[in-house]
Amino acid sequence: MKKFRGLLPVVVLAAVAAGGCADQRPSPPIAEATVAGTVPVRTVPPGAGTATTAPAATAAPTPTKGALKTFTTADGQLAFDLPAAWTVRDPAGELPEGGGAFAEVANEAGRPLATLRTNMATGSTCTEKYPFAEFESQQLPALVQSGTVPRYVFETRGNSSTPGPSDTPAAAYGITVMPAPSGNTACPIFHFFTWPPTAAMFGAFYNPENNKTPGADGLPYLEQARKYMDTTEYQNIRRMITSLRPAG
């Protein structure tokens, strides 16, 4: 299934373009400095304020309570917690000139689940809007900059009857400073947040090849994304992203 390809928002990724990453599934933005679970998570009822119909959620599983480890970016600016069995690729020398941090998180099977990048030049242009669904949203006050509080969000664009960007539905989880959409349509997904000296991101577009969802084979892409929320792996991803905090 390739429906998740080409779903990037209309942005200028100056810090990434040199590395050829601008057309990859981006990892959304950065998470908070508060330990996951201390900030309430708002689960949006299917169909509420959205033109996308989402299947009803089952009770969310508890994140794995096994050992956690803490990863600190090479520049010493940020840290986050992740399951001990997961790995982080932090390739020195692969970043463009100007510095910044890069970390790609993979699960036990080596499948990438989220990417963290800092020192990114971003911009957005909203020339067209699409039906949307916001599965859940959580404020991240620890990452506040200039009075703006980022939030963790898992959201979609497009549906079975109305295509999203690149004529295909999109679903992504990560951190954003964009306000929650209102009405029945929204701009393309823009998962970036302000982090000195420019901007950062931490997350990913939902990819059925990486985000394995038991029992979802044969379901439409957006239904698979919604079902993925009910997995322990997703709960661990959310806990990891929302644990992002200034190091030290």
N, C-alpha and C positions, 0 to 999 in steps of 0.2 A: 504494500500500500504506500503510495507516494503523496497522499493528499496534504501532508504537512510541509512539503517543500515549497520554497518561494513565498513564505508567509510573513516575511519580515515587514515591519511597518516602514513607512517612507521616512527613512532617517539617514543622516550623514554619519557614518561610522569611520571618521577619519583615522582614529587610532587603530582600527582593525583592517581597513581596506588594504593596507600595504601587505598584510599577511594573507589576503585572499579569503577572509572570514566573513565578509559582508553579506554573502549570499548563502551562508550556512544557517541552520536553525539556530537562532541566537539563544543564549541563555539569558533569561530575564535577569533582573536586577538583584540588588542586595537586600539582605534581610536585617532584622533588628538586633539590638543589643540586649534585649530582654530574653531570658530563658524561655523557650517555647512553653506555652501552657499558662504563662502568667498574664498574657493579654488575651481577652476574649476573642474568639473567632466567630465571625458572623457568617452563618451558612444561609445563602439566599435560596428561598423556596423555588423549585423549578417553575419557570415561566414568570416569576415576579419581575416586573420592569424589563422584560426582554421579549423579543420576538421569537426566541428559540425555545423549543419544548425539550426539557431534559427529563429523563426518567427519575422516579423518586429514589432518594438515597436510602440506603440501609444504615444501620448503626455503624458509625466509623470505628475501625479497630484502633486499639491503643498502639502507639509507636513501640517498637521493640525496646524492652527495658534492659537490654544487655549493656555491655561496656561501651562507653563513648570515648572518643579521643578528640582533641582539639587541634585544629590546623590554624597556623598563623601565616599570613602571606609573607612573601620574601622581603617586602619592604617594611614589615613590622607594623603595618597600619591597622589591619583587620584580622579578626579571628572568628572561627565558627566551630561548632561541635557536630560530629558525624558518627555513625555507627563504627565501631572498631574494625569491622570486616570490610568496610568500604575503603577505597583508595583515592588519592588525590594526585593528579599529574600537574606538576608545577615546573614547566620547562623553561629553564633559564636561557636567555638569548633569543627566544622566539617572539618577544614583544617588539613593537616598533620603537623607533627612537622616541625618547620623551619619558620612558619609564612607565610605571604602573604595575599592577599585579594581575596575574592570570592563574586560575586554578580550575581544572576540570575534574569533577567528582564522578566516580564510577562505582557500581555496586559490586557484590562478590563475584559476579559473572563477567565483570569488565565492561558492562554496558554503561555508557555515559548517561548521567541523570541530571546534571546541572553544571553550569559554568559561571565562574566569577571573573569579572574583568573590571579594572578601574582605569582612571585617566583616559576616558573616552570622550571624544567630541561628538555630540549628538544634536539633532534637530528633528523636527517633525512637521509634516504638511498634511493637513486633513482635507483631501479633495473629494473624498467619497466616504459615505457611512454604510454600515452593514448591520443586519440583525445581530444581537449579542446575547450572551448569557454570562452572568457572574456567579460561579459556583460558590465561592466563599471569599471573604475579605478580612484582613487583620491589620490593624494599625501597628506601626513599628516606631514608637517614639524615640528609641535609642539612636536612630539614624537621622533625627531631625536636623535640618540645615536651614538657617534663615527663617525659622518659624514654620517651615513646611515639613509635615510629618509624612514619610513614605508609608506605603501599605503593601502587605503581601496579598496577592490576588491570584485566583485560578479562574480564567475567563475564556470565552470563545467569541469568534466572529463568523458570521454566515450560518446557514443551515441547509437542510435538504432541498428547500425550494428557492432559496436566495443565496447565490454564491458569495463567499467572502473574498478577501484579497487574493489575487491570482486565480480567481474562479474556483476556489476550493475552500472548504471550512478550515478554520484554524482554532487551536486550543493551546493555551500556554499558562505556565505558573511562574511567578517571580515577583520582584519588587518594582513598584511604580510610584511616581509622584503625580500621575494623572488622576483627576477626580473621578469618582465612580460615574459611569455614564447614566444618563437619564433618558426617558422616552423609550422608543422602540429600536433605535439604531445608535451606533457608536463608531468613532474613528477606528482605524486599524490599531492593533495591539501595540502598545509602546511601553515596554518594560525597562525603564531606566530611572535612576534617581540621582539626585545631586550628591556628589561626594568630592571634596577638594582633591585636586584643583579644578576638576571639570565634572565628570559624571561617572557612574558605574552601573553594573547590572549583575544579577545573580539569579539564575533560573534556567528554563528551557521551554521550547515548544513541545507539546505532547507528541511523541513519536511511538506508534505501536510496536516498532521494531526494537526500541530501547525500553520503553515503559510497558513491560509485559503485564497484561491484564487478564488473569484467569477467568475463563468463562465468557470472554468478550469476542472470541473468534466469530466472524461473520456479521457482527454488529456494525452499524454505520460508525464512521470515525468519531463523531461527537458523542455518541452513546458510549463508545469505548472510553473516551476521555472521562466522562462522568462516572463510569463504573470504576475507573482507576482510583478515584478518590476513596473508594472503600477498601483499598489494599493497605497492608501494613507498610509496604514500600513507600507509597505516597505519603503516609503519615510521617514516616521518617524523613522524607524529603522536606516536608513543610517544617518539621521541627528543626532540621539542619539550617534551612534558609532563614528562618526566623530567629535563629540563635546568632546570626552574624552581628558583630559588635566591634567597636574600637578595641584594638589589642592593648593589653597592659592594664 
